[in-house]
Amino acid sequence: MHRASAIRLTFEYPDGHLSSCAVGCLGSVIYRVIWGAVGGFMTTDRFRSISKRFSYALIGVISLMLAIFAVSAAFISQNRAEDYLRSKLDGNLKIAEVALRIPIWNVDYYSAQGVIDALLLDDDVVYASVVIDDVPVATKLRFDTSIGDFESLQEDSNFMTGAIAIAFEREEIGVLQVAISRQSIQKETLFNGIGILVLTLLIIGAIAATSVLISRRYVARPMQQLQASASAIAQGRLDTEIAMDRNDEIGLLARDFDSMRKSVKGLFSELTETNRNLENRVEERTAELTATSERLQLALSMDGVGIWHARFDTGDVWWSKEYTALMGRDPDGLDVHDTNWEEYLHPDNRSEVYKQFASILAGKEEVARMRKHFLRPDGSDFWVDSLMRIERNDAGEVIRMTGLDVDISEQLAREQELETVSERLSLAMQIDQVGIYDNDFKTDTLWWSPEYTAMLGHDPHTFLPSPYKSWEDRLHPSMSKRAKKEMDRFISGSEQTLRMRQHLLRPDNEEIWLDAVMRIQRDEEGAATRLTGLAVDVTEQLRREQRLSEANRQVMESLHYAGRIQSAMLPAEEAIRDATGDSFLIWEPRDIVGGDFYWHHPIQGGCAIIVGDCTGHGVPGAFMTLISCGLLDRELRSGVDAPSQLLQRLHGALQDLLGQDQAEGETDDGLEAGICFVRSADRKVIFSGARFSLFRAAGGVLSEIRGDKAGLGYRRYPASTNFTDVVFDLQQSDRFYMTTDGLIDQIGGAKRRSFGKRRFLNVINETLDSPMNQQAAALNETFKTFQGSEKRRDDVTVFGFAPGDA
């Protein structure tokens, strides 16, 4: 499909430039004022000296030139600031043009709002709006004001406005409106004007001092002699001698002086009047300078601007109150004259500042700039741009330094934020396997991006999609009817967005799956006019999920089968209950199969009850249970006299079987176990534990019988390790409990702590008089409530029995 679009940029600026005619008129006014003032000033009786006339004439001419320069510089600064703001507006509009290039045929709220949010990252932008068919799609105004629309901003000279006309096929479909505040350039112009004024006054002062010194030597002294003679002649002493030995203009003046005597009398009265006028002008000028000084003081009191002064001959440092506050100190409670600014430098920037400062001190510059990083006492940091004025002695050594520091922290933060947004935008536009398509129902045209064309198996350089049919041709037969029906419903309905997973068939018969998001535009009657979609290729993701699902299914089937084998291997609960009387068993592997096991085997005069916890859980733990149960069965069939003897044999057999009877090796697996020999014939219970405890309830009192601290099978315990038997008489009311650490160590509760031995014993103690099955139910409910949503940490096995009831 051939797609054509046009973007028209329009700008509307209030008149921000001064014409050359206006500058010329202003210069003429300044010339007449300064020249008239100087001329009148020099014709007074006070300044009859030619040297003074010469000096003030020179000062007047130079002041005129500098005044014209200052005015011109001020207007140039204003125009440059205006041009900069225009350039910024132009740049923002061009950025908006790029941002809208892809969605230009489908300008919606999300794309428009994204462009507006990006534009308002610039603090000078105060208003942005996207208008489609005279309806604002998205509008954002930075501040609360009564001026709320674009036309009002265009008429206000405090703002600069611009607009982008968005057109497609030469038909305008919308406009982007942007307004920028002139506040920043107004401040900049004021600051530049004050700087130019101060610099002009300094230059005039320097030139005035120089001209006075020169005229005094070459003109004033000779003229003083002539003036003395002139005074005598003016008093009537016409016989006064006049030095006429000079061959210059003063000598000629002396020769002709007598003829000028009468003219001097008339000139005196004129000079008196001129001097009176000049004094009035000086008073007016003084008032102007006072007002200017007040404005300068107001400018220097702005937030984020501080002044400091350092004297190198005395070591004194002075800070303005604004600078003191900028540093995070109390301006009223700090003796700034004795404060060292270096202590506020940020450690990361201190060495660089020292290096730059040393270079400035060793150089010859009178003005220097520097960027500094400071750290306030409260730990907050900030950046300043510093402008320094340097005074040196005849040897070039620095004697005084005055600086103006401006806080630029917010500016740097905004620059960094803009850079981050730009990087993210650039990265997002480089994602592979993402395609875009656009269908214009009015013109019956279809456009595919090159990425979308390639995803569907076509050559992006040669393939031209035809409306609607091209997409239908790629639908897989399995979903062709359903997809077409869904699309027809979406186009004819009222929804704006549709998400669909599409199953497509490329020309080479390769199947692919795409996740598509479509956005539709409708006219006033609700009829679809344009559909734009974004498609992501999820083929590889689905295939990986299918392979993972199949592998997981096979693993789970194997685990469930292994679980049935492990359950079948362990003794049946009915057999244990018949041998021990009233009993309960809680056996819950964490991962279908586990490392906890229980065992029952008849012995002479009774039965052996065993609970064990092997290394690990899941499949490795289950293998250890098979090994342990097999060894237990073998040793019990061979005959043992006590639980300790069974533990000692099991320990040696495990070390020998696993090759852990040496000091070094690759494995170090084992188990913890508790064994009870319940001899009903002589009413005895014998217990022995390998890092395992037996809990006994006798006479309503719960007690813990601890086993030995050695485990079974581990490499660190020698094969000759012995275990201890605990023998006690069996009472009718005795209750016995054995549990693995999966119950005790489980995390849960509001504070995420372990279940603990105390909580276990409390549940048993509260249900001690209840049947064993009710004790199991209470313990199980308490444990699961405590665990809540926490993940199970280990296998859980609890075995309780009451042999007195057997």
Long-range contacts (C-beta under 8 A, 24 or more apart in sequence): 1-445, 1-446, 1-447, 1-448, 1-464, 1-465, 3-105, 3-445, 3-447, 4-168, 4-169, 4-170, 5-104, 5-105, 5-167, 5-168, 5-169, 6-167, 6-168, 6-170, 7-97, 7-104, 7-164, 7-165, 7-166, 7-167, 8-164, 8-165, 8-167, 8-172, 9-90, 9-93, 9-97, 9-162, 9-163, 9-164, 9-165, 10-162, 10-163, 10-164, 10-165, 11-86, 11-89, 11-90, 11-161, 11-162, 11-163, 12-154, 12-161, 12-162, 12-163, 13-82, 13-86, 13-160, 13-161, 14-157, 14-160, 16-78, 16-79, 16-82, 17-79, 17-82, 18-75, 18-78, 18-79, 23-71, 23-72, 23-75, 26-71, 27-68, 27-71, 27-72, 30-64, 30-67, 30-68, 30-71, 31-64, 31-68, 34-60, 34-63, 34-64, 34-67, 35-60, 35-64, 37-278, 37-281, 38-63, 40-274, 40-277, 40-278, 40-281, 41-274, 41-275, 41-278, 43-267, 43-270, 43-271, 43-274, 44-271, 44-272, 44-274, 44-275, 44-278, 45-268, 45-271, 45-272, 45-275, 46-271, 46-275, 47-271, 48-227, 48-271, 49-219, 49-220, 49-223, 49-224, 49-227, 50-219, 50-223, 51-215, 51-216, 51-218, 51-219, 51-220, 51-223, 52-215, 52-220, 54-211, 54-215, 54-219, 55-208, 55-211, 55-212, 55-215, 58-207, 58-211, 59-204, 59-207, 59-208, 59-211, 62-204, 62-207, 63-204, 66-200, 66-203, 66-204, 67-200, 69-200, 70-196, 70-197, 70-200, 73-192, 73-196, 74-189, 74-192, 74-193, 74-196, 77-188, 77-189, 77-192, 77-193, 77-196, 78-185, 78-189, 81-185, 81-188, 81-189, 82-185, 84-185, 85-124, 85-160, 85-180, 85-182, 85-184, 85-185, 86-160, 88-122, 88-124, 88-180, 89-160, 89-162, 89-178, 89-180, 90-162, 92-119, 92-122, 92-125, 92-178, 92-180, 93-162, 93-164, 93-176, 93-178, 95-119, 96-164, 96-176, 96-178, 97-164, 100-164, 100-166, 100-176, 102-436, 103-532, 104-166, 104-168, 105-168, 105-438, 105-440, 105-530, 105-532, 106-438, 106-519, 106-521, 106-530, 106-532, 107-132, 107-137, 107-166, 107-173, 107-174, 108-137, 108-519, 108-521, 109-137, 109-138, 112-137, 112-138, 113-138, 113-140, 115-176, 116-140, 118-421, 119-178, 121-414, 121-417, 121-418, 121-421, 122-180, 123-184, 123-414, 124-180, 124-181, 124-183, 124-184, 125-178, 125-179, 125-180, 125-181, 126-153, 126-159, 126-179, 126-180, 126-181, 127-153, 127-159, 127-177, 127-178, 127-179, 128-176, 128-177, 128-178, 128-179, 129-176, 129-177, 130-174, 130-175, 130-176, 130-177, 131-174, 131-175, 131-176, 131-177, 132-173, 132-174, 133-173, 133-174, 137-174, 150-177, 150-179, 153-179, 154-179, 157-182, 158-182, 158-183, 169-443, 190-299, 191-299, 194-292, 194-295, 194-296, 194-299, 197-292, 198-296, 222-246, 222-250, 223-250, 226-250, 226-253, 226-254, 226-257, 229-254, 229-257, 230-257, 230-264, 233-257, 233-258, 233-261, 234-261, 234-264, 234-265, 303-407, 304-406, 304-407, 305-404, 305-405, 305-406, 305-407, 306-384, 306-404, 306-405, 307-402, 307-403, 307-404, 307-405, 308-341, 308-402, 308-403, 308-405, 309-400, 309-401, 309-402, 309-403, 310-400, 310-401, 310-402, 310-403, 311-399, 311-400, 312-397, 312-398, 312-399, 312-400, 312-401, 313-399, 313-400, 317-341, 323-405, 326-382, 326-384, 326-405, 326-407, 327-374, 327-376, 328-376, 328-377, 328-378, 328-380, 329-377, 344-374, 344-375, 344-376, 345-372, 345-373, 345-374, 345-375, 346-373, 346-374, 346-375, 346-381, 347-375, 348-373, 349-373, 360-388, 360-390, 361-398, 364-392, 364-396, 365-390, 366-390, 366-391, 366-392, 371-408, 372-405, 381-409, 382-407, 382-409, 383-407, 383-408, 383-409, 383-412, 384-408, 433-536, 433-537, 434-534, 434-535, 434-536, 434-537, 435-514, 435-534, 435-535, 435-536, 435-537, 436-532, 436-533, 436-534, 436-535, 437-465, 437-471, 437-532, 437-533, 437-535, 438-530, 438-531, 438-532, 438-533, 439-467, 439-468, 439-530, 439-531, 439-532, 440-529, 440-530, 441-528, 441-529, 441-530, 441-531, 442-529, 442-530, 446-470, 446-471, 452-535, 455-512, 455-514, 455-535, 455-537, 456-504, 456-506, 456-512, 457-506, 457-507, 457-508, 457-510, 458-507, 474-504, 474-505, 474-506, 475-502, 475-503, 475-504, 475-505, 476-503, 476-504, 476-505, 476-511, 477-505, 478-503, 479-503, 490-518, 490-520, 491-520, 491-528, 491-531, 492-528, 494-522, 494-526, 495-520, 496-520, 496-522, 501-538, 502-535, 511-539, 512-537, 512-539, 513-537, 513-538, 513-539, 513-542, 514-538, 514-539, 556-592, 559-591, 559-592, 559-593, 559-619, 560-592, 562-592, 562-593, 562-619, 562-622, 563-589, 563-592, 563-593, 566-593, 566-594, 566-622, 566-625, 566-626, 569-625, 569-626, 569-629, 570-597, 570-598, 570-599, 570-629, 571-598, 571-599, 571-600, 575-600, 576-600, 576-609, 576-801, 579-607, 579-806, 580-607, 580-609, 580-678, 580-801, 580-802, 580-803, 580-806, 581-801, 581-802, 581-803, 581-804, 581-805, 581-806, 582-771, 582-772, 582-801, 582-802, 582-805, 583-772, 583-799, 583-800, 583-801, 583-802, 584-772, 584-773, 584-775, 584-776, 584-798, 584-799, 584-800, 584-801, 585-776, 585-797, 585-798, 585-799, 586-776, 586-779, 586-780, 586-796, 586-797, 586-798, 586-799, 587-796, 587-797, 588-792, 588-795, 588-796, 588-797, 589-617, 589-618, 589-622, 589-795, 590-617, 590-618, 590-742, 590-792, 590-793, 590-794, 590-795, 590-796, 591-617, 591-618, 591-619, 592-618, 593-618, 593-619, 593-621, 593-622, 594-618, 594-621, 594-622, 594-625, 594-795, 595-620, 595-621, 595-622, 595-624, 595-625, 595-671, 595-795, 596-621, 596-625, 596-740, 596-742, 596-795, 596-796, 596-797, 597-625, 597-628, 597-629, 597-797, 598-797, 598-799, 599-629, 599-632, 599-633, 601-632, 601-633, 601-636, 603-636, 603-640, 603-677, 603-679, 605-679, 605-680, 605-681, 605-682, 606-677, 606-678, 606-679, 606-680, 606-681, 607-677, 607-678, 608-636, 608-643, 608-646, 608-675, 608-676, 608-677, 608-678, 609-675, 609-676, 609-678, 609-738, 609-799, 609-801, 610-673, 610-674, 610-675, 610-676, 611-673, 611-674, 611-692, 611-738, 611-739, 611-740, 611-797, 611-799, 612-671, 612-672, 612-673, 612-674, 612-740, 613-671, 613-672, 613-673, 613-692, 613-740, 613-741, 613-742, 613-795, 613-797, 614-669, 614-670, 614-671, 615-669, 615-670, 615-671, 616-669, 617-794, 617-795, 621-795, 624-669, 624-671, 627-654, 627-657, 627-658, 628-654, 628-671, 628-673, 631-657, 642-677, 642-686, 642-688, 642-725, 643-675, 643-676, 643-677, 643-686, 643-687, 643-688, 643-723, 643-725, 644-688, 644-722, 644-723, 644-724, 644-725, 646-675, 646-688, 647-673, 647-675, 647-688, 647-689, 647-690, 647-712, 647-723, 648-721, 648-722, 648-723, 650-712, 650-713, 651-690, 651-710, 651-712, 651-713, 651-717, 651-719, 651-721, 652-719, 654-712, 654-713, 655-713, 655-715, 655-719, 658-713, 660-713, 660-714, 660-715, 661-715, 661-719, 662-715, 663-715, 665-715, 668-714, 668-715, 668-716, 669-713, 669-714, 670-711, 670-712, 670-713, 670-714, 671-711, 671-712, 671-713, 672-711, 672-712, 672-740, 672-741, 673-712, 674-707, 674-738, 676-736, 676-738, 678-730, 678-801, 678-803, 680-730, 680-803, 680-806, 683-729, 683-730, 684-727, 684-728, 684-729, 684-730, 685-727, 685-728, 685-729, 685-730, 685-734, 685-736, 685-803, 686-725, 686-726, 686-727, 687-725, 687-726, 688-723, 688-724, 688-725, 688-726, 689-723, 690-723, 692-738, 693-738, 694-726, 694-736, 694-737, 694-738, 695-736, 695-737, 695-738, 695-739, 695-761, 695-764, 696-728, 696-734, 696-735, 696-736, 696-737, 697-733, 697-734, 697-735, 697-736, 697-737, 697-764, 697-765, 697-768, 698-731, 698-733, 698-734, 699-731, 699-733, 700-733, 700-768, 702-761, 702-764, 702-765, 702-768, 704-757, 730-803, 730-804, 731-804, 732-804, 733-804, 734-802, 734-803, 734-804, 735-764, 735-768, 735-800, 735-801, 735-802, 736-800, 736-801, 736-802, 736-803, 737-764, 737-798, 737-799, 737-800, 738-798, 738-799, 738-800, 739-797, 739-798, 739-799, 740-794, 740-795, 740-796, 740-797, 740-798, 741-794, 742-792, 742-793, 742-794, 742-795, 742-796, 742-797, 743-783, 743-796, 743-797, 743-798, 745-793, 745-794, 746-783, 746-786, 746-787, 746-790, 746-792, 746-793, 746-794, 746-796, 747-787, 747-790, 747-793, 748-786, 748-787, 748-788, 748-790, 749-786, 749-788, 752-790, 755-783, 755-786, 755-787, 759-786, 764-800, 772-800, 772-801, 772-802, 775-800, 776-800
